[in-house]
């Protein structure tokens, strides 16, 4: 009886970390969908900006919840530092998407086309892949091959982003434009690239978790 009480005290019921990660990753996917909805489906930019701001706050709360559970759990299912890192990475993707959307509203970018359109599509695909990757994490070693496929896809999309950034900058500086136009589009493309970079960083964190635990 005494030993049972000790075990109950030091080994509390493991929080559903993977459920929380999945919930946060779904917010990441939704942020990409909202970006797509605004810039490709002509939804109200004001409405989408408000929804993304609300989404960011919801993601922050989930992130705080994960970190509180990690700090309160004696033996978490994966390293505590990895729990903090993954929750931070996922939350940061949403922060970057919300920041881009806020700038898009200020810059009045209009309907995307050409390289801008391809960039938006790459971001939407990358946030979806991140969500799929994190969802599989709960299955551990059973779905490593599937997780590796998602990681490769995310890296490929980030590489596409690098190429799009080079082409966008080349086009931007190829002919005379006002400084305001240059600054506006330079910041636009750089912010989109930040989102893709963060998606890749998140996939790298998941890959480290796989290596260390499965």
N, C-alpha and C positions, 0 to 999 in steps of 0.2 A: 504494500500500500504506500509506504513511504517512498520507495523507488519510483512508483507510478506518479506520485506528486512531483518528484524532482523532474521526471521526464516531461510532464505536462508543463512545468515552469520553464525549463531550458529548451525544450523542443516544441514550441507552439505550432499549431496547424499552419502549414506553409501557405502564405497568401497566394492568390491566383495571379502570379506575376505575368504569366503568358497571356492570360485574359486581358490584363491591363495593357500589356504591350500591344496586343491585337487591337484593343479599343483605340489606343493612341495612333497606331498605324492606319486605322480606318479614317481617322481625322486627317492624316497626311494625304491619303487617297482622295478624300473629299475636297481638300484644298486644291488639288490639281484639277478636279472636275469643275470646281467653281471658277477657276481661272479659264478653263476651256469654255465654260458656259458664258462667261462674260465676253471673252474676246472672239469667240467663233460663233456663238449663237445670239449675239447682240442683246444679251440680257442687260438690264439697267446696271451701269457701273456703280452707281451709288448703293443700290441694293446689294450687289455682290460684295462690295467693299465692307458693308456693315456685317454681312454674313461671315466674311472671312475674319473680321475683328472678333466676332462672337466665337467663332471656331478657335481662334488663337487663345482666347481666355479659357475655353473648355479644355484645350490641350494642356495649357499651363497647369490646370487643376489636376488633370490625370497624371502629369509629370510629377507634381508635388506628392500626390497619393502614392505613386510608385516609390519615390524616394523615402517617404515616411515608412512604408512597409519594409523597404530594404533595411533601413536603420533599426527597425524594431524586431526583425526576424533573426533569430540566433544562427540558423543555418539556412540561408536562401538557396534556391535550386541552382543558381549560377553565382559566380563571384559578385560580391556587392559592388565592386568598382565597375564591373561590366553592366550591371543593372542601371547604375547612375549614368554611365556613358551612353547606353542605348536610348534611355528615356530622354537624355539631353539632345542626342542627335535627331531623334524623331521630332521633338518639339521645335528644334531649330529650323527644320525644313519648313514647318508651318509659319514660323516667324519670317522666314525669307519670302515665302509666297505672299504673306500679308503685306510685307514691306513693298514688294514689287507692285501689288495691286494698288496700294496707296499712291505710289509714284505714277502709275498708269493713269490714275484719276487726275492727279495734278498736271501731268504732261498732256492729257487729252490725246492719247495716241491714236485713237480711231480704230477702224477694223483692220486686223492684221493681214498681211499678204507677204508673199515671197519668203525671205529669210526669217522675218519676224513670225510668220505663221508656223514655219517649221520648228522654230524655237519653242513656241507655245505647245505644239504637239509633242515635242520631245520631253518637256517638263511634265505634261499630263501622263505620258506613258511611264516616265521614271517614278512618279509618285505611286502609280498603280503597282509597279513592280516591287517597290519597297513594301507596300502593304501585303502583297502576296508572299514575299520573303519572310517577313516577320510572323505572318500567320503560321508558316511551316515550322518555325523555331520550336514550338511546343512539342513537336513530334521527335525532336532530337535526332538520333542516328538513323531513324527509319527513313527520313526524307532528305538526307544530305545531298543526294544527286539532284533533287528538285531545287533545293536551296542554291546549289552552285549554279544552276541554270539561270536563276533569277539574278544572282550576283553578276554573272557574265553579261546579262542583258542590261543591267544598270550601268556597268562599266562601258558597254558599247554605246549607250545613250549619252553618257558623259563625254565620250570621245567624239560623238556626233556634235555635241555642244561645242567642244573645242574648235572643231572645223567650222561650225556655223559662226562662232565668234570671230575667227580669222576672216572669213568671207564678209561678215557684217562690217567689220572695221575697215576692211579694204574698200568696200563700196562706200562707206561713210566718208572716208578721207580721199576718195578718188576725184571728187569735184568740189569746187568752192561752195561752202554753205555758211550760214550765219553761225556764230559761236553758240548761240542758244540751241539751235537744231543739233549741232554736234554734241553738246553736253547732254541734251535730252536723250538722244539715241545711244550714246556711249553708256550712260547710266542704265538705260533700259536693257541693253544686251548684257552688260556686266551683272545686273541683278538676276537675270534669267540664268546666267552661267553659275552664279552663286548657288542657286537652287539645285542645279544638276550636280555641282561639286558636293553639296551636302548630302544629296541622295547617295552618291558614291561613297562618301565618308561613312554613312550609316551602314551601307552594305559591307564595308570593310570591318566595322565593329561587329556585325553579325558573323562575318567570316572568322574573326578572332574568337568569338564565343564558341563557334563550331569546333575550331581547332583545340581549344582548351578543355571543352567539356564532352565532345562526342567523338 
